[in-house]
Amino acid sequence: MKKVLRLGLPKGSLQESTLKLFKKAGYSVTVDSRSYYPVFDDMEIEALLIRAQEMARYVDDGVLDAGLTGKDWILEQGADVHEVAELNYAKGGLRPVKWVIAVQKDSKIKTVKDLNGKRIATELVSFTKKYLKSQGVRAEVDFSWGATEVKPPYLADAIVELTETGSSLRANNLRVVETILVSSTRFIANRKAWKDRWKMQKMENIVMLLKGALAAEEKVGLKMNVPDKSMKRVMALLSAMHSPTISPLSDKGWYALEVVIDERTVRDIIPKLKSIGASGIIEYPLNKVIP
């Protein structure tokens, strides 16, 4: 019998960034705009597009062997799944997202305690109720079907909303009262599937490549030629994941040096490297960095 891993990919806000991540990890994924069944170039993967909000439930039920969704939706669903790995990416970048309590800027609500007896709109209903209960607050929590930011102050006293940068909240004249949850993307597995040796190995391999692709997002490779007299100063400048690779060149007293460094430091380092004697400097992008 053909061995297959049934994998859920998040449809919606995480879809584009997830597909880009899989591509960088080495998988070619074809998605028809009218189909919910992406096609992998790996015949051992059968994929299905599912909203992140529902993913954990289908993995828990065994409809899917594995899937990618946010920690927030795992908690919201109360799903009993195995978390294989945390993958720090979201719709807008490589950072966790936050669920915050927000109100109109001129609202008298200053703390969570001020929500007693108030109406709150959110998509994260179950978790919000549990959080308020833990704070000793009794409030009415309504499910929001969208456009949550426009509901205060007339349709709700406050909202619990997902944010990455806070720009949407500011644009709608909202003020954050408190962060109630910080969430990141998780690769999750059905507990029975995780006990299957072949499926577990398949999932571990996928995760290794995805994590390698994420690790490469903020790294670049640098190659250069360095004279012996400049080597100490060049080495002092470079902040490497491990020791740089150094090879002697045919020209006596010269070495080829290769290193992986943080991309954000490159523009400052390259002029300095040049000024202390490095030459033939080449910067190149990375697809994966596997420790």
C-alpha positions in Angstrom: 0.0 0.0 0.0 1.2 3.5 -0.9 2.3 5.5 2.2 0.8 8.9 2.4 0.9 11.8 4.9 -2.3 13.8 4.9 -1.2 17.4 5.5 -3.3 20.5 6.2 -2.1 23.8 4.9 -3.7 27.0 6.4 -6.1 28.8 4.0 -6.5 32.5 4.5 -4.0 35.0 6.0 -1.2 32.4 6.5 -1.6 30.7 3.1 0.7 32.8 1.0 3.5 32.9 3.5 3.2 29.1 4.2 3.4 28.3 0.5 6.5 30.5 0.1 8.1 28.8 3.1 7.4 25.3 1.6 8.9 26.5 -1.7 12.1 27.7 0.0 12.2 24.4 1.9 12.4 22.6 -1.5 8.8 21.6 -2.2 6.9 22.6 -5.3 3.3 23.2 -4.5 0.6 23.9 -7.1 -2.6 25.5 -6.0 -5.6 25.9 -8.3 -7.6 29.0 -7.4 -10.8 26.9 -7.5 -9.5 23.8 -5.6 -8.8 23.1 -2.0 -6.4 20.3 -2.8 -2.8 21.6 -3.4 -0.6 19.3 -5.3 2.9 18.6 -4.0 5.8 17.3 -6.1 6.2 14.8 -3.3 3.9 11.9 -4.0 3.9 10.9 -0.3 2.1 14.1 0.7 -1.6 14.7 0.1 -2.6 18.2 1.1 -5.8 20.0 1.9 -6.4 23.7 2.4 -8.2 24.3 5.7 -8.8 27.6 7.6 -6.3 27.9 10.4 -9.2 28.3 12.9 -10.4 24.8 12.2 -7.1 23.0 11.6 -6.4 21.7 15.1 -9.8 20.0 15.3 -9.4 18.1 12.1 -5.9 17.0 13.1 -7.2 15.9 16.6 -10.0 13.9 14.9 -7.6 12.2 12.6 -9.0 13.5 9.4 -5.5 15.0 8.9 -2.2 13.4 10.0 -0.6 16.9 10.4 -1.2 20.5 9.8 0.1 24.1 10.3 -1.9 26.5 12.5 -1.4 29.0 15.2 -1.0 28.2 18.9 -4.0 30.5 19.5 -6.4 28.3 17.5 -5.1 25.1 19.2 -6.0 26.7 22.5 -9.3 28.0 21.2 -10.3 24.6 19.9 -9.1 22.8 23.0 -7.5 20.3 20.6 -5.4 17.4 21.9 -2.6 17.3 19.3 1.1 16.7 19.4 3.1 19.9 18.7 6.0 18.9 16.5 7.6 22.3 16.2 7.2 26.0 16.6 7.7 27.9 13.3 8.2 31.6 13.9 6.4 33.2 10.9 3.2 35.0 10.3 1.3 36.8 7.6 3.6 39.8 7.7 7.0 38.5 8.8 9.1 36.4 11.1 7.5 37.4 14.4 4.8 36.0 16.8 1.3 37.6 16.7 -0.6 39.0 19.7 -4.2 38.9 20.8 -5.0 42.1 22.6 -7.9 43.7 24.4 -8.5 47.0 22.7 -10.9 49.9 23.2 -11.6 53.3 21.7 -8.8 55.8 22.7 -11.1 57.9 24.8 -12.8 54.9 26.5 -12.9 54.9 30.3 -11.8 51.3 30.3 -8.2 51.3 31.5 -7.6 47.8 32.8 -9.1 44.3 32.4 -11.1 44.7 35.6 -12.9 47.6 34.0 -14.5 45.1 31.6 -16.8 43.8 34.3 -20.4 43.8 32.8 -19.2 45.0 29.4 -19.7 43.5 25.9 -16.6 42.2 24.0 -16.4 41.2 20.4 -13.9 38.7 19.1 -13.2 35.6 17.0 -11.3 34.1 19.9 -14.4 33.5 22.0 -13.5 30.4 24.1 -10.0 31.6 25.1 -11.2 35.1 25.9 -13.9 33.7 28.2 -11.3 31.5 30.0 -8.9 34.5 30.3 -11.6 36.8 31.7 -12.6 34.1 34.2 -9.0 33.7 35.4 -9.0 37.5 36.0 -12.3 37.4 38.0 -14.1 39.4 35.3 -17.7 38.7 34.1 -18.4 40.1 30.6 -20.5 39.2 27.6 -18.3 37.8 24.9 -19.8 37.7 21.4 -18.4 36.1 18.3 -17.3 38.6 15.6 -17.8 37.6 12.0 -15.2 40.2 10.8 -14.4 43.9 10.8 -13.9 43.6 14.5 -12.0 46.9 14.7 -15.0 49.0 13.8 -17.3 47.6 16.6 -16.2 49.8 19.5 -17.9 51.8 21.0 -21.4 51.2 19.5 -21.5 47.5 18.9 -19.1 46.5 21.6 -17.3 48.1 24.6 -14.1 46.4 23.7 -12.6 43.9 21.3 -10.1 41.1 21.5 -8.2 41.2 18.2 -5.2 39.7 16.5 -2.4 42.1 15.7 1.2 41.9 14.3 2.2 45.6 14.1 -0.7 47.4 15.7 -1.2 49.6 12.6 -4.8 48.5 12.0 -5.7 49.2 15.6 -4.2 52.7 15.4 -5.9 53.4 12.1 -9.2 52.7 13.8 -8.5 54.9 16.7 -8.1 52.0 19.2 -5.9 51.7 22.2 -4.5 48.4 23.6 -5.5 47.7 27.2 -3.7 44.4 27.6 -2.1 41.5 25.6 -3.8 38.3 26.6 -1.9 35.8 24.3 1.2 35.7 22.2 1.0 33.1 19.4 3.1 31.6 16.7 2.6 29.0 14.0 2.9 25.4 15.0 3.4 22.2 13.0 1.0 19.8 14.8 0.4 16.1 14.4 -2.4 13.7 15.2 -1.3 11.7 18.3 -2.0 8.3 16.6 -0.2 9.4 13.4 2.8 10.5 15.4 3.2 7.0 16.8 3.4 5.6 13.2 7.1 5.4 12.6 7.0 6.2 8.9 4.7 9.2 9.4 6.7 10.5 12.3 9.9 10.4 10.2 8.2 12.1 7.3 6.9 14.9 9.5 10.3 15.3 11.2 12.0 15.6 7.7 9.4 18.2 6.6 9.9 20.2 9.8 13.7 20.1 9.5 13.5 21.6 6.0 10.9 24.2 7.1 13.0 25.3 10.1 16.1 25.4 7.8 14.2 27.7 5.4 13.1 30.0 8.3 16.7 30.1 9.7 17.9 31.2 6.3 15.4 34.1 6.0 17.6 36.5 8.0 21.0 35.1 7.0 23.3 35.5 4.0 26.5 33.9 2.9 29.7 35.9 2.4 32.7 34.8 0.4 35.9 36.8 0.2 39.7 36.6 -0.3 41.8 37.7 2.6 45.5 38.3 2.9 47.3 36.7 5.9 48.1 40.1 7.3 44.4 41.0 7.5 43.0 37.7 8.8 42.9 38.6 12.5 41.0 41.9 11.9 38.6 40.2 9.4 37.9 37.4 11.9 37.2 40.0 14.6 34.5 41.6 12.4 32.6 38.5 11.5 29.9 37.1 13.8 29.5 33.6 12.5 27.1 30.8 13.3 30.2 28.6 13.5 33.8 29.2 12.7 34.3 30.5 9.1 35.5 28.1 6.4 39.1 29.1 5.5 41.0 27.6 2.6 44.5 28.6 1.3 44.6 30.0 -2.2 47.3 29.3 -4.9 48.6 32.8 -4.3 50.9 32.5 -1.3 49.7 34.4 1.8 46.1 34.6 0.6 43.0 32.7 1.9 39.4 32.1 0.7 37.0 32.7 3.6 33.3 31.8 3.6 30.8 32.5 6.4 27.1 32.7 7.2 26.0 35.9 9.0 23.0 38.0 9.9 21.7 39.9 6.8 21.0 43.0 8.8 24.7 43.4 9.6 26.0 43.0 6.0 25.7 46.6 4.8 27.9 47.8 7.7 30.4 45.0 7.6 31.2 44.8 3.9 32.8 48.4 3.7 34.8 47.6 6.8 36.0 44.3 5.4 37.1 46.0 2.2 38.9 48.7 4.2 41.0 46.2 6.1 42.1 44.2 3.1 39.4 41.7 2.1 38.7 41.5 -1.7 36.5 39.7 -4.1 33.6 39.9 -1.6 30.5 38.1 -2.7 27.2 38.1 -0.9 24.6 35.4 -1.7 21.2 34.5 -0.5 20.4 31.2 1.3 17.5 28.8 0.9 18.1 26.7 4.0 20.4 26.7 7.0 20.4 23.3 8.7 22.3 23.3 12.0 
